[in-house]
Amino acid sequence: MSFDSRSNGSPDDALRAALSMPILDDARSRQPALYAPKTNIDRRVSKGRTIPMGVLNLGMPRTGTMSMQRALNILGYTCYHSSVFFSNMNDCKMWDDALDAKFFGKGTKFTRADWDRVLGD
């Protein structure tokens, strides 16, 4: 790790300085969900979807999915975005289980009810 010599020579000081930069504060204000404390929602025990899915928008990283999510939110749709991984690690486990079942034959096949729990409102 490199660090700026203007930060008293300590990598910790450089990290603290980087974290206090205005650009990070701007990111926090634009995408507060990415910086939210862990929510610990266990979707495996949720009832699943209560509102029918209206739109499914899939995209590779850095292709405007966050902008699309914001636009759909403005139009009144509730959106699930992969950024939730940062605030709810239980979602990561469910996606991991889904990928294991689909591509590696581990566990049980994900059903519509399972997907409704993962992507539910």
Phi, psi and chi 1 to 4 in degrees:
 res  aa     phi    psi   chi1   chi2   chi3   chi4
   1 MET       -  131.6  174.7  179.4  165.3      -
   2 SER   -96.5  157.4   63.1      -      -      -
   3 PHE  -146.5  159.7   57.0   90.2      -      -
   4 ASP   -78.1  129.4 -171.3  -15.1      -      -
   5 SER   -66.6  -16.0   60.7      -      -      -
   6 ARG   -74.8   -4.2  -63.8  172.8  -72.2  175.3
   7 SER  -100.1   37.2   64.4      -      -      -
   8 ASN    64.8   16.4  -61.4  -29.9      -      -
   9 GLY    79.0    2.3      -      -      -      -
  10 SER  -104.3  131.9  162.1      -      -      -
  11 PRO   -59.5  -34.9  -22.4   31.4      -      -
  12 ASP   -62.6  -41.0  -70.0  -21.2      -      -
  13 ASP   -64.7  -39.7  -69.7  -21.6      -      -
  14 ALA   -64.2  -41.1      -      -      -      -
  15 LEU   -64.3  -45.7 -179.8   60.3      -      -
  16 ARG   -58.9  -41.8  -86.1 -167.8  -75.7  -77.3
  17 ALA   -64.8  -42.5      -      -      -      -
  18 ALA   -64.0  -39.5      -      -      -      -
  19 LEU   -71.6  -19.2  -68.9  175.2      -      -
  20 SER   -96.2    5.7   66.8      -      -      -
  21 MET   -66.3  145.5  -68.3  174.6   69.0      -
  22 PRO   -56.9  -32.5  -20.4   27.9      -      -
  23 ILE   -60.9  -35.9 -166.5  164.3      -      -
  24 LEU   -70.6  -39.8 -175.3   59.7      -      -
  25 ASP   -61.4  -38.8  -69.2  -23.9      -      -
  26 ASP   -64.4  -42.2 -175.8   46.4      -      -
  27 ALA   -63.1  -40.2      -      -      -      -
  28 ARG   -61.7  -40.0  -78.2 -171.1 -178.1  123.9
  29 SER   -73.3  -32.1   66.4      -      -      -
  30 ARG   -79.3  -35.1  -73.5 -175.4  -69.4  118.0
  31 GLN  -129.8   65.6  -56.7  -62.4  -25.1      -
  32 PRO   -60.6  -27.5   21.3  -30.2      -      -
  33 ALA   -62.7  -30.2      -      -      -      -
  34 LEU   -70.1  -22.0  -67.4  176.9      -      -
  35 TYR  -112.7   11.0  -59.7   93.8      -      -
  36 ALA   -71.9  151.3      -      -      -      -
  37 PRO   -65.3  157.8   16.5  -22.8      -      -
  38 LYS   -56.9  132.8 -171.6  175.4  175.8 -174.6
  39 THR   -97.0  -20.8   56.6      -      -      -
  40 ASN    55.9   39.9  -69.3  -41.8      -      -
  41 ILE   -80.9  121.9  -62.2  168.6      -      -
  42 ASP   -97.9   98.6 -172.1   -4.6      -      -
  43 ARG   -71.2  -13.6  -62.9 -177.3 -165.2  -84.8
  44 ARG   -64.8  -27.5  -68.2  176.2 -162.3  -82.3
  45 VAL  -102.6    3.8  -63.8      -      -      -
  46 SER   -77.6  164.4   75.6      -      -      -
  47 LYS   -79.3   -7.2  -64.5  176.6 -176.5  173.9
  48 GLY    91.8 -152.9      -      -      -      -
  49 ARG   -77.5  132.6 -179.8  170.7  -56.7  -73.4
  50 THR  -107.9  -19.2   58.1      -      -      -
  51 ILE  -114.9  129.3  -59.2  170.2      -      -
  52 PRO   -59.4  145.0  -14.5   22.8      -      -
  53 MET   -68.0  129.2 -175.3  179.1  -63.0      -
  54 GLY  -100.8  -34.8      -      -      -      -
  55 VAL  -142.3  138.0  175.9      -      -      -
  56 LEU  -120.8  111.1 -174.6   58.9      -      -
  57 ASN  -117.1  113.1  175.9   48.8      -      -
  58 LEU  -112.9  141.7  -52.4  171.3      -      -
  59 GLY  -158.2  154.4      -      -      -      -
  60 MET   -73.7  159.5  -62.8  -62.4  -68.7      -
  61 PRO   -56.4  146.4  -23.9   32.4      -      -
  62 ARG    64.5   31.7  -50.4  -61.9  -54.0  154.4
  63 THR  -118.5   18.2   60.2      -      -      -
  64 GLY    94.1   16.1      -      -      -      -
  65 THR   -66.1  -36.1   56.0      -      -      -
  66 MET   -67.4  -39.9 -176.2   68.1   77.2      -
  67 SER   -64.5  -41.1  -62.7      -      -      -
  68 MET   -63.9  -40.4 -177.4   60.3   78.0      -
  69 GLN   -60.7  -44.6  176.8 -160.0   20.1      -
  70 ARG   -63.6  -41.3  -67.3  178.8   77.3 -172.4
  71 ALA   -64.1  -43.9      -      -      -      -
  72 LEU   -65.5  -36.1  -70.9  168.7      -      -
  73 ASN   -61.2  -41.8  -75.6  -20.2      -      -
  74 ILE   -60.6  -35.8  -69.9  168.5      -      -
  75 LEU   -79.5   -1.4  -66.0  172.6      -      -
  76 GLY    99.4    4.0      -      -      -      -
  77 TYR   -87.3  141.9  -69.2   97.6      -      -
  78 THR   -88.0  127.6  -58.0      -      -      -
  79 CYS  -118.2  143.5  -60.5      -      -      -
  80 TYR  -103.8  128.1 -179.7   97.5      -      -
  81 HIS  -127.3  148.4 -170.2  -85.3      -      -
  82 SER   -61.4  -13.6   61.6      -      -      -
  83 SER   -62.7  -17.4   61.6      -      -      -
  84 VAL   -65.0  -20.3 -128.8      -      -      -
  85 PHE   -53.1  -34.6  -70.0  165.6      -      -
  86 PHE   -73.1  -23.9  -60.4  108.8      -      -
  87 SER  -106.8   -9.5   61.4      -      -      -
  88 ASN  -146.2   92.0 -173.8    7.2      -      -
  89 MET   -67.2  -19.2  -64.8  -51.4  -69.2      -
  90 ASN   -63.3  -29.4  -73.3  -41.9      -      -
  91 ASP   -62.7  -39.0  -80.1    0.6      -      -
  92 CYS   -58.5  -42.2  -72.2      -      -      -
  93 LYS   -64.2  -41.5  179.1   62.2  178.7  141.2
  94 MET   -66.4  -41.0  -74.2 -166.3   75.9      -
  95 TRP   -65.2  -38.6  -79.9  101.0      -      -
  96 ASP   -61.5  -44.5 -170.4   38.2      -      -
  97 ASP   -62.7  -40.9  -69.7  -13.1      -      -
  98 ALA   -63.6  -44.4      -      -      -      -
  99 LEU   -66.6  -39.9  -66.7  171.5      -      -
 100 ASP   -60.6  -44.0  -81.5  -13.2      -      -
 101 ALA   -65.8  -43.0      -      -      -      -
 102 LYS   -71.2  -48.7  172.3   72.2  176.2  174.2
 103 PHE  -101.4  -18.9  -64.6  107.3      -      -
 104 PHE  -123.2    2.6  -55.7  107.1      -      -
 105 GLY    65.7   20.8      -      -      -      -
 106 LYS   -93.1  141.8  -63.1  178.9 -175.7  176.1
 107 GLY    72.8 -159.2      -      -      -      -
 108 THR  -103.1  151.8   58.2      -      -      -
 109 LYS   -62.0  139.8 -179.3  178.5  177.4 -176.8
 110 PHE   -75.0  129.5 -104.1   51.7      -      -
 111 THR   -96.9  174.6   64.5      -      -      -
 112 ARG   -59.5  -39.0 -178.9  178.2 -179.3  147.4
 113 ALA   -62.5  -39.3      -      -      -      -
 114 ASP   -63.0  -44.7  -67.4  -35.8      -      -
 115 TRP   -65.6  -35.8  -75.2  114.1      -      -
 116 ASP   -63.6  -34.1  -80.7  -12.7      -      -
 117 ARG   -68.8  -43.8  -81.0 -169.0  -73.2  -79.9
 118 VAL   -65.4  -47.5  172.8      -      -      -
 119 LEU   -99.2    7.4  -57.8  171.6      -      -
 120 GLY   -63.2  166.0      -      -      -      -
 121 ASP   -87.2      -   42.3   50.2      -      -
